[in-house]
């Protein structure tokens, strides 16, 4: 028992509230959303995440950057972004990013083709022009964020309020988002930026993963939001069905039955709530030591050495998934509602 207590004491653990002191005022939190969003999709959790970012009133969305990589070639997620702008009436600059990985942790990627530089350029433009620090959500690889940092580190240190990194495994496993570009992951995690680490998987509550049945969220959503997800999940070519026109389509009973019954794995929702100051007692961020290898593996340690990172922790495992489901359901219920 003494050994266990000693190990716990070795954590430099600072509990922060699950959210800010109070929910942020509408439009008061400038954000950049970097996402591996595609059509056809790799994983439609990205579509629910996009709806969440657009649906939280506190967020002033300054940019959406499509994290391309080779998986995104010829299918960037412009259709869902266009749909979400139509649903919400918001106009947001959007750009596609790098295709090739960083050659090293210090790579600026300036040598990559000019038609893949849009994501980096948009990140830097938004930060330069912002009158206050910007919150950045990274969902997928960290290629564009890392290259932007390598080009203008002082700008990012001055203008990034928080960087939510949705990647990694606190138990040292090889997680998908990290494997997309390990150099980029290490560059950002080991940077002096204010990192809020949201590891996808891990041990001892240091993980973000949760899941829900889609009916739990879609049943109460307006038709336009239901069609947003139906369009994503049925993957029609844009040439065959216009994304905006499809938002008003009736939903066939067999399509509804299939999609509503599906389970959806999720990872990022809590970070959006935290950034918006939306109180939720089921999670917190803890400042703990993290060991980071050059190959991108990272894990929470029991010692005092390593990076001291604000790391996501599930505080109430029994209530966490239900709480995230309710939060997502409430956000989606208001999107496009009349």
N, C-alpha and C positions, 0 to 999 in steps of 0.2 A: 504493500500500500504506500509506504514511504517513497519507494522508487517511482511509483506512478505520480504521486503528488509532486515530486521533484521534477519529473519530466514536464508536467503541466506548468510548473513555475518557470521553467526555462524559456517558454514561449514569451516573446515580447508582445503580449496580446493587448491591443487597445480596441475595445468594442466601440463602434460608432453606432448611432441610431440606425435602424433599418432604412431610414430616409432622412431628409434634411429636417430642420426644426419645424417647418410647416410646408404644406404643399405650395409649390412655386406658382406665382401669378401667371395667368395666361400669356403666352408669348415671351416669357421672361428668361427662358433657357435656350440660348442659341446652340444648335446641334448640327453636326455633320454625321450622316449615317453611311458607313462603308459596309457594303453587303454583297455576298456572293449570290445574288438574285438573278435567276435565269428564266427564260421561257423558250422551250420546255424546261421545267425545273429539275434540279438535282434533289432538293428536299424542300417541300413547301412550308416548312417552318419559317423560311425567309419571308413568305407572303404574310403570315400572321405577324411577324416582327414588323414588317413595313406598315401594316395596318395599325399596329400599336404606336409606332413613332408618329404617324400622321394623326392618330386619334387622341393623343394626350395633349390637352390644351396648353400645358406649360411650355411645350416645345415650339421654338421658332426654327424651323428646318431651313438651314442655310444651303445645304447641298446633300444630294444623294450620289454616292460614288459606287459604281458597279465594279466589284472585285472580280476581274475577268479570269486570269489564268488561262491555261489551255482548255479547261472545261467550258469556259464561257464563250469561246470563239464561235461566232455566227449565231449566238443565242443570248445576248445580254438581256437583262430583265427590264427593258424599256416598256413593254406592254403593261405589266403591273404598276409601274410608276405612273404611267399615263392614266391608268384607271383610277389610281388612288388620288391623283390630282383632280380628276373629274369628280370623284365622289365627294371630296372635301372642299373643292373650290380653291385649293392652294396651288400656287405656281412655284415650283422648286427647281433650281438648276440641277442638272444631272449629267454625269459624264462617265465614260467607261475607262477602265484603268489598264495597268500593265498585264501583258500576257506571259512574259518570261520572268523567271525568278531572279532575285538578287544573286549576283555572282559572289558576293562576300557581305559581311555585316555592314561594311562601310559604303557599299555600292549606291550611287545616286541614280542609277538606271538611265542616265542621260543618253547612253548609247543605244537604247531601245528605240524602235520605230516611232516616228512623230505621232502617228495615229493612235498610239497607246499611252501618250503622255497626258491625256485630258484629265484623268483622275487626280494625278499629282498636282497639276496646274490649278485645278479647281480647289483642292484642299488649301494650297498656299494662298490663292486669291481670297478665299473666304476668311482665312486667318488674318491676312494683311488688312483687309477692309473692315473687320469686325471692331466695334467700339468697346467690346469687352471679351474676356476669355470664352472660348467655345468648348462645349462638351462633345467628345468624339466617341462614337460607337463603332467598334471594329468587329464585324461578324464574318468570319471566313479567314483568309490569309491576311497578313499585315503588309503585303508588298507595297502598296501605294503610300501607306502611312510611314513605313520605314524609309522609303525613298525620299518622301517629303522631309522627314526629319534629317536625313543625311544631307539634303541640299541646304536647308535653312534651320539648323538646330536652335538658334537663338530665337527665331520667330516662334517655333513650336513651344519652346520653354516659356515664352512670354504669353502666348495666346491660347494654349490648351488648358482649360480648366480641369478637365478630367478625361482620361482615356480608358474607356471600358473595353477590356480585352476578353472577348468571348472565345477562348481557346485553351487547350491544355488539359493536363491530368495531374492532380495533386499527389498521386501515388507513383508518378514516374512513368506512366504508360505513354505510348505513342498515339497522340490524339490526331484526328483527321485534319482539323484546321491548321495545326502546327506543321503537319507533314506537307502541306501545300507549299510552304516556303519557310524552312527552319531558320535561315539567316534573318529573315524579316522578323520572325517571332522573337528571336534572341535580341535583335537590335532594339526593339521597342520595350521588351520586358526589362532589359538591362539599361535602359535610358533613364535620365533624371526626370522624365515626365511623370505627372501624377497618375500612376497606373492604378486602376481598380480591376483586379484580376477576377474574372468569372470563369473558372475552370469548368469544362464541360463534365468531366468525370473525376473521381477521386475517392478518398477515404475520409472517415471521421467527420462527415458532414461538409467537407470542402469540395462541393460540386454543385452544379446548377441544374442538372437534368431533371425533367419532370415530363409527364404526358397526360393527355386527356382524350376522351372520345369526342370527335368533331361535332356531334350533335349537341354536346353540352355548351358549345359556343355558338354554333350556327343556328340553332333553333330560335333563338331570341334576336338574331341579327336581321336588319332590314334586307329586303330582296337584293338590293344592289350589292351589299357586302357578301351575301350568299353567292351571288353570281361571280363576284371577284374570286372567290375560292373555287367555285365550280370551273371557271375558265382556266385557272391554274392547274387544277387536278386532272381535267380532261385533255389538256394540252393541245387545243386546236391551233393549227397554223394561222398566223395573222392574215395570211392571204386568203384563207377560207372563211374566217369569222372576225370581223372588226372588234377589237377589244372593248371599245366604248359602247358600241351597239349591243354587245353581248351582255352588258350589265343589266339590261332591261328584259332579257329573255325569260320566258317561263322555264321552270326546272322540271324536267321529266321525272315522274315518280321513281323509276328504276335508278336514275342517276342520283337522286336525292337519297334513296335507300342505301346505295353503295357508299357514297361519300360521307354521309352522316354517321355511318357505323364504323368508319375507319379510326384507328388510333393515331394520334399525332405526337411525336416526340418534340420536346421544346427545351430551350436552354437560356434564352436571353431576357425573358419577360421581367424578371426581378430587377435587372440593371436599369431598365427604362423607368420602372417605378421609383427606384432609388434616386435616379438623376432628376426626376420631377418632384421629389420631396413627398411622394405619396406614401404615407405611413403603412408599414406592414411588419407585424411582429414575428413573422415566421423565419426571417433571415436577418443577417447583419454582415458587415465587413469587418474583418479582424486583421490587425497589422501583425503578421507572422513572418518568420524566416522562411525563405524559399530558396532551395538549391536549384540552379539553372545550369544545364550543360550546353556546350556549343552545338550539340546536335538537336537542341530544342526540347529535350526532356526536362521537365520541371516537377518539383514535388515540395510539399510542405515538410519541414524537418522538425525534429524534436530538440534541436540545439539552438544556439544563438547566432551561428554563422549563416551567411547567405544574404540575399536581397531581403529587405524589409518591405513587404508589399501588402497593401490593403487587399485582402483576399475574401471572397464570398464564402459564407458559411450558412448552412441550413440550421436554424436554431430549433425549429419545431418540425421534425420530420413527418409527424402524423398529420399536420395541417398544411404543410407547404404546397403540395400539388393542388389541393382543393382551393387554397387561397389564390394561387396563380390562375387557376381556371376561372374563378369568379372575377378576378381583375381583368383578364382578357375578355371574358364575356361582357362585362360592363362597358369596356372600351368599344368593342365591336358593335354592341347594341346601339350606340349613338352615331356610328359612322353612316352617313347618308340617310339618317332618320329624318322624317318630316313632321 
